[in-house]
Amino acid sequence: MKKLPIAVVILILLVLISSQTIAQETKESAALAAKAKTEGKAAFYANMTAVEPIIEDFTKRYGVKGEYTRLSTAKFISTVLTEHTAGKLSADVLQAPIPVLEMLDDKGVLAVYTSPSAAGYPKWTNKEGKIQIFGIEYVGLIFNKELVKPTDVPKKYEDLTDPKWRGKIVMPDPSSHATTISWLIGMKETVFKSEEVWMKFVKGLAANKPMLVSSFGPTPAPVESGEKLIAISMPKYIITKAPAPLDWARIDPLLGTPRGIAITAGAPRPNAARLFVDYWLSREAMKIMAEKVGEYVLAPGISPPIAGMDKAKVLPVRELSDDEIKHWGGTFKKIFDMP
């Protein structure tokens, strides 16, 4: 009997092992889904908008209701901590910028869980087995393409200080919106050549008297209506607000805070929580998130269908401490001359 080459034998063994692993994972996933179904739902607190397509697909796929509650970044920590301290936190899963989740972790709000769906993600995206980073809350300049001439579209961030934009910009409040604070500090550390040049930019932006709103959510509306012409906002709104006349300024790099997801300690529905996180991190969900929600995700080979975004350089900003957020929030409050 002719012996098979060693390489062929090894290949056969690898295929068998892989098949057994997949079968085992499928069996475990089915068992988890069955347990989750008896719990009825997965309650999800998030600071993201327009995640309904993913929630709907999760509910349809598993017969477990995805219950979505939107919390702004500014109110996220206080809301969750109030419920947690009272022993009445109803959320099974939390999604927020990493600094927010880390502050909650320090208060004992998060549980340890590493999802098998995160196996293909870069190692740096897992934070101590509790927080899984899945994307970057990318920030850019979006504008009304019917009212802003192509020649006037900003080519660099400093263009926002041009007096022609006075009273025509909208942005989240830099004194209280953690993501905007982190973005501005990321600009200092990544984009501008010196702190002096960066501070000139910040003061020039403030001098143009932008409309300040609570978060990114309200930023597209004034640009859609023509009340304002340009927003420091999220390019994803080009998709979620379609067919609004929105486009984005092709400026590199785009910066943003990493987005994370985690299960709550003592989750009311632990099996539904794990199933939800497993699904959320899957390629199927990430594809929905990129294509229908416009998010910048870290699943390999998936990008939002926004013209030019597949070639954009998107970088995560450094995670700021609670003290840094408070310090810079106070500094920006003075610079933007807020009461």
Residue pairs with C-beta under 8 A, 6 or more apart in sequence:
4 12
25 116
29 278
32 271
32 274
32 275
32 278
33 62
33 64
33 275
35 271
36 42
36 62
36 64
36 269
36 271
36 272
36 274
36 275
36 276
37 62
37 63
37 64
38 271
39 64
39 269
39 270
39 271
39 272
40 64
40 65
40 269
40 272
41 64
41 65
41 66
41 67
41 269
41 272
42 58
42 64
42 65
42 66
42 67
42 92
42 93
42 269
42 272
42 273
42 275
42 276
43 67
43 69
43 90
43 91
43 92
43 93
43 268
43 269
44 55
44 66
44 67
44 68
44 69
44 91
44 92
44 93
44 94
44 95
44 276
45 69
45 71
45 76
45 79
45 80
45 91
45 93
45 94
45 95
46 68
46 69
46 70
46 71
46 94
46 95
46 96
47 70
47 71
47 72
47 73
47 76
47 95
47 96
47 97
47 100
47 215
48 70
48 95
48 259
48 293
48 295
49 70
49 216
49 217
49 240
50 236
50 240
50 292
50 293
50 294
51 68
51 289
51 293
52 68
53 288
53 292
53 293
54 66
54 280
54 285
54 288
54 289
54 293
55 66
55 68
56 66
57 284
57 285
57 288
58 64
58 66
58 276
58 279
58 280
58 285
59 65
59 66
61 279
62 275
62 279
64 272
64 275
64 276
66 276
69 91
71 79
71 80
71 96
72 214
72 215
72 217
73 96
73 97
73 100
73 177
73 178
73 179
73 215
74 173
74 176
74 177
74 178
74 214
74 215
76 96
76 100
77 100
77 103
77 104
80 89
80 91
80 94
80 104
80 109
81 104
81 107
81 109
83 89
83 90
83 91
84 104
84 107
84 108
84 109
84 264
89 109
89 264
89 266
90 268
91 264
91 267
92 263
92 264
92 267
92 268
92 269
92 270
92 272
92 273
92 276
93 261
93 262
93 263
93 264
93 267
93 273
93 276
93 277
93 280
94 101
94 104
94 109
94 110
94 261
94 262
94 263
94 264
95 259
95 260
95 261
95 262
96 104
96 259
96 260
97 137
97 178
97 179
97 182
97 257
97 258
97 259
97 260
98 127
98 131
98 133
98 257
98 258
98 259
98 260
98 319
99 178
99 182
99 257
99 319
99 320
99 321
99 322
99 325
100 178
101 110
101 127
101 131
101 260
101 262
102 127
102 131
102 319
103 322
104 110
105 128
105 130
105 131
105 262
108 265
109 264
109 265
110 130
110 131
110 262
110 263
110 264
110 265
111 130
111 262
111 263
111 264
111 265
111 266
111 267
112 129
112 130
113 129
113 130
113 262
113 263
113 273
113 274
113 277
114 126
114 129
114 132
115 132
115 274
115 277
115 278
115 281
116 278
117 277
117 278
117 279
117 280
117 281
117 282
118 125
118 126
118 132
118 281
120 299
120 300
121 132
121 133
121 134
121 281
121 298
121 299
122 298
124 133
125 132
125 133
125 134
125 258
125 298
126 132
126 133
127 133
127 260
130 262
131 260
131 261
131 262
132 260
132 261
132 262
132 277
132 281
133 258
133 259
133 260
133 298
134 259
134 260
134 261
134 280
134 281
134 286
134 297
134 298
134 299
135 258
135 259
135 286
135 289
135 295
135 296
135 297
135 298
136 256
136 257
136 258
136 259
136 296
136 298
136 314
136 315
136 316
137 179
137 234
137 256
137 257
137 258
137 259
137 296
138 234
138 235
138 236
138 254
138 255
138 256
138 296
138 314
139 179
139 180
139 183
139 216
139 232
139 233
139 234
139 254
139 255
139 256
140 233
140 234
140 235
140 248
140 249
140 251
140 254
141 154
141 157
141 160
141 230
141 231
141 232
141 233
141 248
141 249
141 251
142 219
142 220
142 223
142 230
142 231
142 233
142 234
142 235
142 237
142 238
142 246
142 247
142 248
142 249
143 153
143 223
143 229
143 230
143 231
143 246
143 247
143 248
143 249
144 223
144 224
144 226
144 229
144 230
144 245
144 246
145 245
145 246
145 247
146 245
147 226
147 229
147 245
148 229
148 230
152 164
153 247
153 249
154 160
154 230
154 249
154 251
155 249
155 251
156 251
157 187
157 191
157 201
157 251
158 201
158 204
159 165
160 169
160 201
160 204
160 205
160 208
160 230
160 232
161 200
161 201
161 204
161 205
161 207
161 208
162 208
163 208
165 208
165 229
165 230
166 207
166 208
166 209
167 208
167 209
168 208
168 228
168 229
168 230
169 205
169 208
169 210
169 211
169 228
169 229
169 230
169 231
169 232
170 210
170 211
170 212
170 213
170 218
170 219
170 222
170 223
170 228
170 230
170 231
170 232
170 233
171 180
171 210
171 211
171 212
171 213
171 219
171 231
171 232
171 233
172 179
172 180
172 212
172 213
172 214
172 215
172 216
172 219
172 232
173 180
173 212
173 213
173 214
173 338
174 180
174 181
174 184
174 212
174 329
174 332
174 333
174 336
175 329
175 330
175 332
175 333
175 336
175 338
176 214
176 329
177 214
177 215
178 257
178 320
178 325
179 215
179 216
179 256
179 257
180 232
181 320
181 325
181 328
181 329
181 332
182 257
182 317
182 318
182 319
182 320
182 325
183 232
183 255
183 256
183 257
183 317
184 202
184 328
184 332
185 317
185 318
185 320
185 324
185 328
186 255
186 315
186 317
186 318
187 198
187 201
187 255
188 195
188 198
189 317
189 318
190 253
190 255
190 315
190 317
191 198
191 253
191 255
192 198
192 201
202 332
202 335
203 335
206 335
206 336
206 337
210 232
210 336
211 222
211 228
212 336
212 338
213 219
216 233
216 234
219 231
219 232
219 233
219 234
219 237
220 231
220 233
220 237
220 241
220 244
220 246
222 228
222 231
223 229
223 230
223 231
223 233
223 246
224 241
224 244
224 245
224 246
230 249
234 294
235 248
235 254
235 294
235 304
235 306
235 309
236 293
236 294
236 295
236 296
236 304
236 306
237 244
237 246
237 294
238 246
238 247
238 248
238 294
238 306
239 291
239 292
239 293
239 294
239 304
239 305
239 306
240 293
240 294
247 307
248 306
248 308
248 309
250 308
250 312
252 312
252 313
253 312
253 313
253 314
253 315
254 296
254 312
254 313
254 314
254 315
255 314
255 315
255 316
255 317
256 296
256 314
256 315
256 316
256 317
257 316
257 317
257 319
258 316
258 319
259 295
261 277
261 280
261 281
262 277
263 270
263 273
263 274
263 277
264 273
267 273
279 285
283 299
283 302
286 297
286 299
286 302
287 299
287 302
289 295
289 297
290 296
290 297
290 302
290 303
290 304
290 305
291 304
291 305
294 304
294 306
295 304
296 303
296 304
296 309
296 314
297 303
303 309
303 310
320 328
